[in-house]
Structures are given as structure tokens and as C-alpha cells.
């Protein structure tokens, strides 16, 4: 059964709906605007797989960095394209090798990714 709504009840419902909708829009925009801050920098290595063994001393590290301002490979700045793709060549020493990728964002936070490889000399 439907009941007649008084003019005051309709005003309260409309006022509450507008406040709720405004709150949802502001919250949604805030999450969108702070997306980079909330997630922080990230590094994804496409190849080679960590802990790989190689028989050649030269390797190419390919990866993607997201939400970063600068990135370095063993302390040396490297370049990336607009999508965050990077490709870096490295020389392995015989035996166990460790490389460190470090990325930092515009908020001063950093993320490190440690790569470990083995170079077996024939």
C-alpha cells in the first residue's frame, strides 16, 4: 500500500539523497586522485626470471615500472618509455650475481627489487 508523503518528508528524502550522492562523488574522486599515493611505486620484471642460470655473460633485463618518478639499476639511472617499460643490459661476473633495481615516486617513497643470477662459465 502506498501512503501519501507529506511535503516535509519528500524534502528530507531529497536532501538525504543529495547529501549521499555528493558524498559518494567526493569519495570516488578522492580515491581517483590519491590512487598513485595509495598504491605507491611498483616494479615488475618480465624477463629474465629471478634466480636464473646463464651460460652467456650478457643478459637483458626487461620490465615495467608503475607510478614512479625515477628508476636506477645498481645505482645508475636508467630510462623508460611513457608506459614505464624499461630494458637494461647487464654483464654477469662468473658465479653468483646480485642486481638491485630501485624506483622512487614523486612522494619520496621507494621500492627495491633484488635480482639474483648465476653465470656458469663453461
Backbone atoms as SQL, in Angstrom:
CREATE TABLE atoms (id INTEGER PRIMARY KEY, chain TEXT, resi INTEGER, resn TEXT, atom TEXT, x REAL, y REAL, z REAL);
INSERT INTO atoms VALUES
  (1, 'A', 1, 'UNK', 'N', 0.822, -1.177, 0.000),
  (2, 'A', 1, 'UNK', 'CA', 0.000, 0.000, 0.000),
  (3, 'A', 1, 'UNK', 'C', 0.874, 1.252, 0.000),
  (4, 'A', 2, 'UNK', 'N', 0.515, 2.170, -0.827),
  (5, 'A', 2, 'UNK', 'CA', 1.225, 3.431, -0.888),
  (6, 'A', 2, 'UNK', 'C', 0.556, 4.432, 0.031),
  (7, 'A', 3, 'UNK', 'N', 1.370, 5.196, 0.707),
  (8, 'A', 3, 'UNK', 'CA', 0.831, 6.251, 1.562),
  (9, 'A', 3, 'UNK', 'C', 1.225, 7.588, 0.987),
  (10, 'A', 4, 'UNK', 'N', 0.471, 8.574, 1.308),
  (11, 'A', 4, 'UNK', 'CA', 0.790, 9.923, 0.855),
  (12, 'A', 4, 'UNK', 'C', 1.965, 10.461, 1.659),
  (13, 'A', 5, 'UNK', 'N', 2.930, 10.956, 0.931),
  (14, 'A', 5, 'UNK', 'CA', 4.087, 11.547, 1.586),
  (15, 'A', 5, 'UNK', 'C', 3.843, 13.035, 1.761),
  (16, 'A', 6, 'UNK', 'N', 4.142, 13.504, 2.924),
  (17, 'A', 6, 'UNK', 'CA', 3.985, 14.939, 3.152),
  (18, 'A', 6, 'UNK', 'C', 5.124, 15.678, 2.467),
  (19, 'A', 7, 'UNK', 'N', 4.931, 16.954, 2.263),
  (20, 'A', 7, 'UNK', 'CA', 5.934, 17.781, 1.611),
  (21, 'A', 7, 'UNK', 'C', 7.248, 17.771, 2.391),
  (22, 'A', 8, 'UNK', 'N', 7.198, 17.764, 3.718),
  (23, 'A', 8, 'UNK', 'CA', 8.403, 17.731, 4.549),
  (24, 'A', 8, 'UNK', 'C', 9.155, 16.415, 4.387),
  (25, 'A', 9, 'UNK', 'N', 8.430, 15.318, 4.288),
  (26, 'A', 9, 'UNK', 'CA', 9.086, 14.014, 4.105),
  (27, 'A', 9, 'UNK', 'C', 9.788, 13.940, 2.756),
  (28, 'A', 10, 'UNK', 'N', 9.159, 14.476, 1.728),
  (29, 'A', 10, 'UNK', 'CA', 9.771, 14.485, 0.395),
  (30, 'A', 10, 'UNK', 'C', 11.047, 15.332, 0.431),
  (31, 'A', 11, 'UNK', 'N', 11.007, 16.485, 1.096),
  (32, 'A', 11, 'UNK', 'CA', 12.188, 17.341, 1.209),
  (33, 'A', 11, 'UNK', 'C', 13.318, 16.621, 1.950),
  (34, 'A', 12, 'UNK', 'N', 12.985, 15.908, 3.016),
  (35, 'A', 12, 'UNK', 'CA', 14.003, 15.177, 3.777),
  (36, 'A', 12, 'UNK', 'C', 14.628, 14.075, 2.935),
  (37, 'A', 13, 'UNK', 'N', 13.806, 13.369, 2.192),
  (38, 'A', 13, 'UNK', 'CA', 14.323, 12.287, 1.331),
  (39, 'A', 13, 'UNK', 'C', 15.233, 12.871, 0.257),
  (40, 'A', 14, 'UNK', 'N', 14.815, 13.957, -0.382),
  (41, 'A', 14, 'UNK', 'CA', 15.641, 14.590, -1.412),
  (42, 'A', 14, 'UNK', 'C', 16.941, 15.134, -0.825),
  (43, 'A', 15, 'UNK', 'N', 16.872, 15.783, 0.316),
  (44, 'A', 15, 'UNK', 'CA', 18.058, 16.324, 0.958),
  (45, 'A', 15, 'UNK', 'C', 19.046, 15.204, 1.305),
  (46, 'A', 16, 'UNK', 'N', 18.524, 14.121, 1.887),
  (47, 'A', 16, 'UNK', 'CA', 19.373, 12.982, 2.245),
  (48, 'A', 16, 'UNK', 'C', 19.988, 12.352, 0.997),
  (49, 'A', 17, 'UNK', 'N', 19.215, 12.226, -0.074),
  (50, 'A', 17, 'UNK', 'CA', 19.718, 11.640, -1.325),
  (51, 'A', 17, 'UNK', 'C', 20.823, 12.505, -1.922),
  (52, 'A', 18, 'UNK', 'N', 20.628, 13.810, -1.906),
  (53, 'A', 18, 'UNK', 'CA', 21.638, 14.716, -2.468),
  (54, 'A', 18, 'UNK', 'C', 22.922, 14.665, -1.642),
  (55, 'A', 19, 'UNK', 'N', 22.799, 14.641, -0.336),
  (56, 'A', 19, 'UNK', 'CA', 23.980, 14.552, 0.537),
  (57, 'A', 19, 'UNK', 'C', 24.716, 13.236, 0.300),
  (58, 'A', 20, 'UNK', 'N', 23.970, 12.139, 0.192),
  (59, 'A', 20, 'UNK', 'CA', 24.581, 10.834, -0.051),
  (60, 'A', 20, 'UNK', 'C', 25.284, 10.794, -1.410),
  (61, 'A', 21, 'UNK', 'N', 24.633, 11.304, -2.440),
  (62, 'A', 21, 'UNK', 'CA', 25.231, 11.322, -3.771),
  (63, 'A', 21, 'UNK', 'C', 26.485, 12.194, -3.797),
  (64, 'A', 22, 'UNK', 'N', 26.427, 13.354, -3.166),
  (65, 'A', 22, 'UNK', 'CA', 27.594, 14.238, -3.104),
  (66, 'A', 22, 'UNK', 'C', 28.750, 13.562, -2.372),
  (67, 'A', 23, 'UNK', 'N', 28.459, 12.896, -1.278),
  (68, 'A', 23, 'UNK', 'CA', 29.488, 12.184, -0.519),
  (69, 'A', 23, 'UNK', 'C', 30.128, 11.090, -1.365),
  (70, 'A', 24, 'UNK', 'N', 29.316, 10.344, -2.099),
  (71, 'A', 24, 'UNK', 'CA', 29.861, 9.288, -2.960),
  (72, 'A', 24, 'UNK', 'C', 30.744, 9.853, -4.065),
  (73, 'A', 25, 'UNK', 'N', 30.326, 10.954, -4.669),
  (74, 'A', 25, 'UNK', 'CA', 31.116, 11.565, -5.742),
  (75, 'A', 25, 'UNK', 'C', 32.445, 12.083, -5.197),
  (76, 'A', 26, 'UNK', 'N', 32.417, 12.774, -4.066),
  (77, 'A', 26, 'UNK', 'CA', 33.651, 13.310, -3.474),
  (78, 'A', 26, 'UNK', 'C', 34.588, 12.173, -3.066),
  (79, 'A', 27, 'UNK', 'N', 34.050, 11.119, -2.463),
  (80, 'A', 27, 'UNK', 'CA', 34.867, 9.976, -2.066),
  (81, 'A', 27, 'UNK', 'C', 35.483, 9.290, -3.290),
  (82, 'A', 28, 'UNK', 'N', 34.692, 9.101, -4.331),
  (83, 'A', 28, 'UNK', 'CA', 35.204, 8.487, -5.562),
  (84, 'A', 28, 'UNK', 'C', 36.316, 9.304, -6.181),
  (85, 'A', 29, 'UNK', 'N', 36.135, 10.622, -6.233),
  (86, 'A', 29, 'UNK', 'CA', 37.173, 11.480, -6.796),
  (87, 'A', 29, 'UNK', 'C', 38.440, 11.457, -5.935),
  (88, 'A', 30, 'UNK', 'N', 38.258, 11.443, -4.624),
  (89, 'A', 30, 'UNK', 'CA', 39.422, 11.407, -3.726),
  (90, 'A', 30, 'UNK', 'C', 40.225, 10.126, -3.944),
  (91, 'A', 31, 'UNK', 'N', 39.541, 9.002, -4.080),
  (92, 'A', 31, 'UNK', 'CA', 40.242, 7.736, -4.343),
  (93, 'A', 31, 'UNK', 'C', 40.966, 7.792, -5.674),
  (94, 'A', 32, 'UNK', 'N', 40.330, 8.367, -6.694),
  (95, 'A', 32, 'UNK', 'CA', 40.967, 8.505, -8.002),
  (96, 'A', 32, 'UNK', 'C', 42.197, 9.402, -7.910),
  (97, 'A', 33, 'UNK', 'N', 42.067, 10.532, -7.218),
  (98, 'A', 33, 'UNK', 'CA', 43.165, 11.498, -7.120),
  (99, 'A', 33, 'UNK', 'C', 44.337, 10.949, -6.306),
  (100, 'A', 34, 'UNK', 'N', 44.065, 10.134, -5.294),
  (101, 'A', 34, 'UNK', 'CA', 45.121, 9.604, -4.430),
  (102, 'A', 34, 'UNK', 'C', 45.561, 8.195, -4.826),
  (103, 'A', 35, 'UNK', 'N', 45.146, 7.747, -5.998),
  (104, 'A', 35, 'UNK', 'CA', 45.482, 6.392, -6.476),
  (105, 'A', 35, 'UNK', 'C', 46.982, 6.145, -6.438),
  (106, 'A', 36, 'UNK', 'N', 47.750, 7.055, -7.010),
  (107, 'A', 36, 'UNK', 'CA', 49.209, 6.885, -7.036),
  (108, 'A', 36, 'UNK', 'C', 49.795, 6.881, -5.627),
  (109, 'A', 37, 'UNK', 'N', 49.278, 7.735, -4.765),
  (110, 'A', 37, 'UNK', 'CA', 49.783, 7.806, -3.404),
  (111, 'A', 37, 'UNK', 'C', 49.445, 6.538, -2.625),
  (112, 'A', 38, 'UNK', 'N', 48.249, 6.036, -2.796),
  (113, 'A', 38, 'UNK', 'CA', 47.810, 4.848, -2.061),
  (114, 'A', 38, 'UNK', 'C', 48.608, 3.613, -2.480),
  (115, 'A', 39, 'UNK', 'N', 48.764, 3.411, -3.795),
  (116, 'A', 39, 'UNK', 'CA', 49.445, 2.202, -4.283),
  (117, 'A', 39, 'UNK', 'C', 50.965, 2.283, -4.197),
  (118, 'A', 40, 'UNK', 'N', 51.530, 3.458, -4.384),
  (119, 'A', 40, 'UNK', 'CA', 52.983, 3.598, -4.326),
  (120, 'A', 40, 'UNK', 'C', 53.663, 3.022, -5.559),
  (121, 'A', 41, 'UNK', 'N', 54.989, 3.103, -5.611),
  (122, 'A', 41, 'UNK', 'CA', 55.728, 2.620, -6.780),
  (123, 'A', 41, 'UNK', 'C', 55.758, 1.092, -6.838),
  (124, 'A', 42, 'UNK', 'N', 55.864, 0.568, -8.052),
  (125, 'A', 42, 'UNK', 'CA', 55.983, -0.885, -8.210),
  (126, 'A', 42, 'UNK', 'C', 56.882, -1.200, -9.404),
  (127, 'A', 43, 'UNK', 'N', 57.539, -2.351, -9.319),
  (128, 'A', 43, 'UNK', 'CA', 58.436, -2.823, -10.376),
  (129, 'A', 43, 'UNK', 'C', 58.029, -4.256, -10.719),
  (130, 'A', 44, 'UNK', 'N', 57.844, -4.521, -12.013),
  (131, 'A', 44, 'UNK', 'CA', 57.539, -5.866, -12.493),
  (132, 'A', 44, 'UNK', 'C', 58.638, -6.276, -13.474),
  (133, 'A', 45, 'UNK', 'N', 59.271, -7.399, -13.216),
  (134, 'A', 45, 'UNK', 'CA', 60.304, -7.911, -14.116),
  (135, 'A', 45, 'UNK', 'C', 59.657, -8.932, -15.049),
  (136, 'A', 46, 'UNK', 'N', 59.760, -8.674, -16.348),
  (137, 'A', 46, 'UNK', 'CA', 59.195, -9.578, -17.348),
  (138, 'A', 46, 'UNK', 'C', 60.173, -10.710, -17.642),
  (139, 'A', 47, 'UNK', 'N', 61.422, -10.335, -17.862),
  (140, 'A', 47, 'UNK', 'CA', 62.466, -11.346, -18.060),
  (141, 'A', 47, 'UNK', 'C', 63.810, -10.761, -17.722),
  (142, 'A', 48, 'UNK', 'N', 64.758, -11.548, -17.353),
  (143, 'A', 48, 'UNK', 'CA', 64.711, -12.991, -17.104),
  (144, 'A', 48, 'UNK', 'C', 64.128, -13.280, -15.717),
  (145, 'A', 49, 'UNK', 'N', 63.777, -14.514, -15.490),
  (146, 'A', 49, 'UNK', 'CA', 63.250, -14.916, -14.194),
  (147, 'A', 49, 'UNK', 'C', 64.341, -14.799, -13.133),
  (148, 'A', 50, 'UNK', 'N', 63.943, -14.382, -11.956),
  (149, 'A', 50, 'UNK', 'CA', 64.885, -14.271, -10.847),
  (150, 'A', 50, 'UNK', 'C', 65.461, -15.652, -10.539),
  (151, 'A', 51, 'UNK', 'N', 66.712, -15.701, -10.136),
  (152, 'A', 51, 'UNK', 'CA', 67.442, -16.935, -9.806),
  (153, 'A', 51, 'UNK', 'C', 67.724, -17.790, -11.037),
  (154, 'A', 52, 'UNK', 'N', 67.767, -17.170, -12.218),
  (155, 'A', 52, 'UNK', 'CA', 68.086, -17.903, -13.445),
  (156, 'A', 52, 'UNK', 'C', 69.582, -18.170, -13.529),
  (157, 'A', 53, 'UNK', 'N', 69.925, -19.206, -14.280),
  (158, 'A', 53, 'UNK', 'CA', 71.318, -19.551, -14.539),
  (159, 'A', 53, 'UNK', 'C', 71.611, -19.299, -16.011),
  (160, 'A', 54, 'UNK', 'N', 72.752, -18.669, -16.287),
  (161, 'A', 54, 'UNK', 'CA', 73.115, -18.306, -17.652),
  (162, 'A', 54, 'UNK', 'C', 74.479, -18.888, -18.009),
  (163, 'A', 55, 'UNK', 'N', 74.662, -19.136, -19.313),
  (164, 'A', 55, 'UNK', 'CA', 75.956, -19.587, -19.812),
  (165, 'A', 55, 'UNK', 'C', 76.626, -18.490, -20.630),
  (166, 'A', 56, 'UNK', 'N', 75.946, -17.370, -20.813),
  (167, 'A', 56, 'UNK', 'CA', 76.483, -16.204, -21.506),
  (168, 'A', 56, 'UNK', 'C', 76.588, -15.065, -20.488),
  (169, 'A', 57, 'UNK', 'N', 77.653, -14.257, -20.562),
  (170, 'A', 57, 'UNK', 'CA', 77.833, -13.218, -19.548),
  (171, 'A', 57, 'UNK', 'C', 76.931, -11.988, -19.724),
  (172, 'A', 58, 'UNK', 'N', 76.314, -11.840, -20.887),
  (173, 'A', 58, 'UNK', 'CA', 75.492, -10.653, -21.138),
  (174, 'A', 58, 'UNK', 'C', 74.020, -11.026, -21.069),
  (175, 'A', 59, 'UNK', 'N', 73.268, -10.281, -20.235),
  (176, 'A', 59, 'UNK', 'CA', 71.826, -10.507, -20.121),
  (177, 'A', 59, 'UNK', 'C', 71.102, -9.186, -20.349),
  (178, 'A', 60, 'UNK', 'N', 69.824, -9.288, -20.680),
  (179, 'A', 60, 'UNK', 'CA', 68.977, -8.108, -20.833),
  (180, 'A', 60, 'UNK', 'C', 67.805, -8.241, -19.868),
  (181, 'A', 61, 'UNK', 'N', 67.676, -7.258, -18.998),
  (182, 'A', 61, 'UNK', 'CA', 66.582, -7.227, -18.030),
  (183, 'A', 61, 'UNK', 'C', 65.481, -6.351, -18.612),
  (184, 'A', 62, 'UNK', 'N', 64.279, -6.930, -18.735),
  (185, 'A', 62, 'UNK', 'CA', 63.132, -6.212, -19.281),
  (186, 'A', 62, 'UNK', 'C', 62.052, -6.159, -18.209),
  (187, 'A', 63, 'UNK', 'N', 61.481, -4.973, -18.030),
  (188, 'A', 63, 'UNK', 'CA', 60.452, -4.846, -17.004),
  (189, 'A', 63, 'UNK', 'C', 59.573, -3.632, -17.198),
  (190, 'A', 64, 'UNK', 'N', 58.664, -3.465, -16.241),
  (191, 'A', 64, 'UNK', 'CA', 57.732, -2.336, -16.241),
  (192, 'A', 64, 'UNK', 'C', 57.741, -1.720, -14.845),
  (193, 'A', 65, 'UNK', 'N', 57.830, -0.412, -14.792),
  (194, 'A', 65, 'UNK', 'CA', 57.753, 0.312, -13.525),
  (195, 'A', 65, 'UNK', 'C', 56.503, 1.192, -13.563),
  (196, 'A', 66, 'UNK', 'N', 55.725, 1.137, -12.513),
  (197, 'A', 66, 'UNK', 'CA', 54.482, 1.910, -12.451),
  (198, 'A', 66, 'UNK', 'C', 54.545, 2.932, -11.322),
  (199, 'A', 67, 'UNK', 'N', 53.963, 4.083, -11.569),
  (200, 'A', 67, 'UNK', 'CA', 53.821, 5.142, -10.573),
  (201, 'A', 67, 'UNK', 'C', 55.169, 5.576, -9.997),
  (202, 'A', 68, 'UNK', 'N', 56.152, 5.802, -10.868),
  (203, 'A', 68, 'UNK', 'CA', 57.480, 6.191, -10.394),
  (204, 'A', 68, 'UNK', 'C', 57.928, 7.486, -11.056),
  (205, 'A', 69, 'UNK', 'N', 58.885, 8.120, -10.409),
  (206, 'A', 69, 'UNK', 'CA', 59.481, 9.332, -10.951),
  (207, 'A', 69, 'UNK', 'C', 60.868, 9.029, -11.513),
  (208, 'A', 70, 'UNK', 'N', 61.598, 8.152, -10.834),
  (209, 'A', 70, 'UNK', 'CA', 62.920, 7.766, -11.338),
  (210, 'A', 70, 'UNK', 'C', 63.206, 6.322, -10.950),
  (211, 'A', 71, 'UNK', 'N', 64.092, 5.710, -11.739),
  (212, 'A', 71, 'UNK', 'CA', 64.456, 4.313, -11.513),
  (213, 'A', 71, 'UNK', 'C', 65.956, 4.159, -11.739),
  (214, 'A', 72, 'UNK', 'N', 66.574, 3.279, -10.947),
  (215, 'A', 72, 'UNK', 'CA', 68.008, 3.038, -11.110),
  (216, 'A', 72, 'UNK', 'C', 68.287, 1.536, -11.077),
  (217, 'A', 73, 'UNK', 'N', 69.344, 1.160, -11.758),
  (218, 'A', 73, 'UNK', 'CA', 69.797, -0.224, -11.849),
  (219, 'A', 73, 'UNK', 'C', 71.202, -0.252, -11.273),
  (220, 'A', 74, 'UNK', 'N', 71.369, -0.842, -10.091),
  (221, 'A', 74, 'UNK', 'CA', 72.647, -0.833, -9.369),
  (222, 'A', 74, 'UNK', 'C', 73.176, 0.585, -9.171),
  (223, 'A', 75, 'UNK', 'N', 72.283, 1.513, -8.831),
  (224, 'A', 75, 'UNK', 'CA', 72.673, 2.885, -8.544),
  (225, 'A', 75, 'UNK', 'C', 72.808, 3.793, -9.743),
  (226, 'A', 76, 'UNK', 'N', 72.657, 3.253, -10.943),
  (227, 'A', 76, 'UNK', 'CA', 72.787, 4.040, -12.173),
  (228, 'A', 76, 'UNK', 'C', 71.400, 4.285, -12.751),
  (229, 'A', 77, 'UNK', 'N', 71.047, 5.541, -13.009),
  (230, 'A', 77, 'UNK', 'CA', 69.732, 5.870, -13.563),
  (231, 'A', 77, 'UNK', 'C', 69.542, 5.219, -14.922),
  (232, 'A', 78, 'UNK', 'N', 68.349, 4.717, -15.146),
  (233, 'A', 78, 'UNK', 'CA', 68.016, 4.135, -16.443),
  (234, 'A', 78, 'UNK', 'C', 66.777, 4.842, -16.983),
  (235, 'A', 79, 'UNK', 'N', 66.560, 4.707, -18.278),
  (236, 'A', 79, 'UNK', 'CA', 65.424, 5.363, -18.910),
  (237, 'A', 79, 'UNK', 'C', 64.297, 4.371, -19.140),
  (238, 'A', 80, 'UNK', 'N', 63.097, 4.929, -19.266),
  (239, 'A', 80, 'UNK', 'CA', 61.929, 4.124, -19.583),
  (240, 'A', 80, 'UNK', 'C', 61.021, 4.947, -20.483),
  (241, 'A', 81, 'UNK', 'N', 60.071, 4.278, -21.151),
  (242, 'A', 81, 'UNK', 'CA', 59.151, 4.996, -22.017),
  (243, 'A', 81, 'UNK', 'C', 57.947, 5.513, -21.222),
  (244, 'A', 82, 'UNK', 'N', 56.972, 6.093, -21.917),
  (245, 'A', 82, 'UNK', 'CA', 55.814, 6.702, -21.265),
  (246, 'A', 82, 'UNK', 'C', 54.973, 5.700, -20.481),
  (247, 'A', 83, 'UNK', 'N', 54.979, 4.441, -20.907),
  (248, 'A', 83, 'UNK', 'CA', 54.200, 3.399, -20.223),
  (249, 'A', 83, 'UNK', 'C', 54.962, 2.769, -19.061),
  (250, 'A', 84, 'UNK', 'N', 56.223, 3.146, -18.880),
  (251, 'A', 84, 'UNK', 'CA', 57.020, 2.614, -17.784),
  (252, 'A', 84, 'UNK', 'C', 57.868, 1.412, -18.162),
  (253, 'A', 85, 'UNK', 'N', 57.917, 1.062, -19.438),
  (254, 'A', 85, 'UNK', 'CA', 58.728, -0.074, -19.896),
  (255, 'A', 85, 'UNK', 'C', 60.210, 0.303, -19.874),
  (256, 'A', 86, 'UNK', 'N', 61.026, -0.629, -19.429),
  (257, 'A', 86, 'UNK', 'CA', 62.466, -0.401, -19.468),
  (258, 'A', 86, 'UNK', 'C', 63.158, -1.679, -19.930),
  (259, 'A', 87, 'UNK', 'N', 64.376, -1.478, -20.449),
  (260, 'A', 87, 'UNK', 'CA', 65.191, -2.585, -20.966),
  (261, 'A', 87, 'UNK', 'C', 66.633, -2.219, -20.678),
  (262, 'A', 88, 'UNK', 'N', 67.307, -3.062, -19.910),
  (263, 'A', 88, 'UNK', 'CA', 68.673, -2.748, -19.493),
  (264, 'A', 88, 'UNK', 'C', 69.569, -3.967, -19.677),
  (265, 'A', 89, 'UNK', 'N', 70.739, -3.752, -20.266),
  (266, 'A', 89, 'UNK', 'CA', 71.704, -4.824, -20.477),
  (267, 'A', 89, 'UNK', 'C', 72.692, -4.828, -19.315),
  (268, 'A', 90, 'UNK', 'N', 73.045, -6.024, -18.875),
  (269, 'A', 90, 'UNK', 'CA', 73.987, -6.157, -17.758),
  (270, 'A', 90, 'UNK', 'C', 75.024, -7.215, -18.080),
  (271, 'A', 91, 'UNK', 'N', 76.198, -7.056, -17.492),
  (272, 'A', 91, 'UNK', 'CA', 77.291, -8.006, -17.655),
  (273, 'A', 91, 'UNK', 'C', 77.422, -8.811, -16.373),
  (274, 'A', 92, 'UNK', 'N', 77.376, -10.131, -16.495),
  (275, 'A', 92, 'UNK', 'CA', 77.476, -11.012, -15.334),
  (276, 'A', 92, 'UNK', 'C', 78.928, -11.386, -15.071),
  (277, 'A', 93, 'UNK', 'N', 79.265, -11.443, -13.804),
  (278, 'A', 93, 'UNK', 'CA', 80.568, -11.965, -13.399),
  (279, 'A', 93, 'UNK', 'C', 80.407, -13.473, -13.198),
  (280, 'A', 94, 'UNK', 'N', 81.476, -14.242, -13.318),
  (281, 'A', 94, 'UNK', 'CA', 81.353, -15.683, -13.078),
  (282, 'A', 94, 'UNK', 'C', 80.825, -15.954, -11.668),
  (283, 'A', 95, 'UNK', 'N', 79.886, -16.867, -11.576),
  (284, 'A', 95, 'UNK', 'CA', 79.317, -17.233, -10.279),
  (285, 'A', 95, 'UNK', 'C', 78.027, -16.497, -9.979),
  (286, 'A', 96, 'UNK', 'N', 77.861, -16.138, -8.724),
  (287, 'A', 96, 'UNK', 'CA', 76.629, -15.548, -8.207),
  (288, 'A', 96, 'UNK', 'C', 76.636, -14.033, -8.389),
  (289, 'A', 97, 'UNK', 'N', 75.545, -13.472, -8.938),
  (290, 'A', 97, 'UNK', 'CA', 75.436, -12.039, -9.206),
  (291, 'A', 97, 'UNK', 'C', 74.158, -11.480, -8.579),
  (292, 'A', 98, 'UNK', 'N', 74.260, -10.287, -8.019),
  (293, 'A', 98, 'UNK', 'CA', 73.101, -9.608, -7.446),
  (294, 'A', 98, 'UNK', 'C', 72.988, -8.223, -8.089),
  (295, 'A', 99, 'UNK', 'N', 71.790, -7.901, -8.554),
  (296, 'A', 99, 'UNK', 'CA', 71.497, -6.584, -9.108),
  (297, 'A', 99, 'UNK', 'C', 70.332, -5.998, -8.322),
  (298, 'A', 100, 'UNK', 'N', 70.321, -4.678, -8.172),
  (299, 'A', 100, 'UNK', 'CA', 69.268, -4.024, -7.412),
  (300, 'A', 100, 'UNK', 'C', 68.608, -2.945, -8.265),
  (301, 'A', 101, 'UNK', 'N', 67.309, -3.110, -8.482),
  (302, 'A', 101, 'UNK', 'CA', 66.510, -2.082, -9.146),
  (303, 'A', 101, 'UNK', 'C', 65.827, -1.271, -8.059),
  (304, 'A', 102, 'UNK', 'N', 65.941, 0.035, -8.124),
  (305, 'A', 102, 'UNK', 'CA', 65.309, 0.908, -7.135),
  (306, 'A', 102, 'UNK', 'C', 64.474, 1.948, -7.866),
  (307, 'A', 103, 'UNK', 'N', 63.211, 2.055, -7.473),
  (308, 'A', 103, 'UNK', 'CA', 62.307, 3.035, -8.066),
  (309, 'A', 103, 'UNK', 'C', 61.740, 3.912, -6.963),
  (310, 'A', 104, 'UNK', 'N', 61.629, 5.213, -7.247),
  (311, 'A', 104, 'UNK', 'CA', 61.030, 6.116, -6.266),
  (312, 'A', 104, 'UNK', 'C', 59.938, 6.942, -6.945),
  (313, 'A', 105, 'UNK', 'N', 58.913, 7.288, -6.156),
  (314, 'A', 105, 'UNK', 'CA', 57.805, 8.060, -6.702),
  (315, 'A', 105, 'UNK', 'C', 57.920, 9.532, -6.318),
  (316, 'A', 106, 'UNK', 'N', 56.964, 10.332, -6.770),
  (317, 'A', 106, 'UNK', 'CA', 57.005, 11.770, -6.512),
  (318, 'A', 106, 'UNK', 'C', 56.726, 12.123, -5.058),
  (319, 'A', 107, 'UNK', 'N', 56.309, 11.140, -4.252),
  (320, 'A', 107, 'UNK', 'CA', 56.056, 11.364, -2.832),
  (321, 'A', 107, 'UNK', 'C', 57.250, 10.967, -1.971),
  (322, 'A', 108, 'UNK', 'N', 58.361, 10.544, -2.602),
  (323, 'A', 108, 'UNK', 'CA', 59.572, 10.204, -1.871),
  (324, 'A', 108, 'UNK', 'C', 59.636, 8.753, -1.400),
  (325, 'A', 109, 'UNK', 'N', 58.632, 7.953, -1.730),
  (326, 'A', 109, 'UNK', 'CA', 58.665, 6.544, -1.334),
  (327, 'A', 109, 'UNK', 'C', 59.422, 5.753, -2.389),
  (328, 'A', 110, 'UNK', 'N', 60.084, 4.685, -1.962),
  (329, 'A', 110, 'UNK', 'CA', 60.850, 3.885, -2.916),
  (330, 'A', 110, 'UNK', 'C', 60.517, 2.400, -2.767),
  (331, 'A', 111, 'UNK', 'N', 60.822, 1.688, -3.840),
  (332, 'A', 111, 'UNK', 'CA', 60.605, 0.243, -3.889),
  (333, 'A', 111, 'UNK', 'C', 61.857, -0.362, -4.483),
  (334, 'A', 112, 'UNK', 'N', 62.324, -1.447, -3.879),
  (335, 'A', 112, 'UNK', 'CA', 63.511, -2.132, -4.387),
  (336, 'A', 112, 'UNK', 'C', 63.131, -3.525, -4.875),
  (337, 'A', 113, 'UNK', 'N', 63.797, -3.941, -5.926),
  (338, 'A', 113, 'UNK', 'CA', 63.616, -5.280, -6.469),
  (339, 'A', 113, 'UNK', 'C', 64.999, -5.883, -6.637),
  (340, 'A', 114, 'UNK', 'N', 65.236, -6.970, -5.969),
  (341, 'A', 114, 'UNK', 'CA', 66.558, -7.620, -5.982),
  (342, 'A', 114, 'UNK', 'C', 66.546, -8.758, -7.003),
  (343, 'A', 115, 'UNK', 'N', 67.491, -8.703, -7.924),
  (344, 'A', 115, 'UNK', 'CA', 67.641, -9.747, -8.944),
  (345, 'A', 115, 'UNK', 'C', 68.904, -10.552, -8.631),
  (346, 'A', 116, 'UNK', 'N', 68.769, -11.858, -8.664),
  (347, 'A', 116, 'UNK', 'CA', 69.904, -12.737, -8.392),
  (348, 'A', 116, 'UNK', 'C', 70.044, -13.704, -9.573),
  (349, 'A', 117, 'UNK', 'N', 71.260, -13.772, -10.117),
  (350, 'A', 117, 'UNK', 'CA', 71.540, -14.630, -11.258),
  (351, 'A', 117, 'UNK', 'C', 72.825, -15.403, -11.026),
  (352, 'A', 118, 'UNK', 'N', 72.946, -16.517, -11.723),
  (353, 'A', 118, 'UNK', 'CA', 74.172, -17.315, -11.694),
  (354, 'A', 118, 'UNK', 'C', 74.718, -17.423, -13.107),
  (355, 'A', 119, 'UNK', 'N', 76.001, -17.135, -13.236),
  (356, 'A', 119, 'UNK', 'CA', 76.671, -17.264, -14.520),
  (357, 'A', 119, 'UNK', 'C', 77.651, -18.437, -14.416),
  (358, 'A', 120, 'UNK', 'N', 77.352, -19.496, -15.174),
  (359, 'A', 120, 'UNK', 'CA', 78.232, -20.678, -15.188),
  (360, 'A', 120, 'UNK', 'C', 79.155, -20.576, -16.384),
  (361, 'A', 121, 'UNK', 'N', 80.451, -20.533, -16.090),
  (362, 'A', 121, 'UNK', 'CA', 81.438, -20.488, -17.149),
  (363, 'A', 121, 'UNK', 'C', 81.722, -21.908, -17.601),
  (364, 'A', 122, 'UNK', 'N', 81.692, -22.122, -18.904),
  (365, 'A', 122, 'UNK', 'CA', 81.939, -23.495, -19.444),
  (366, 'A', 122, 'UNK', 'C', 83.364, -23.893, -19.325);
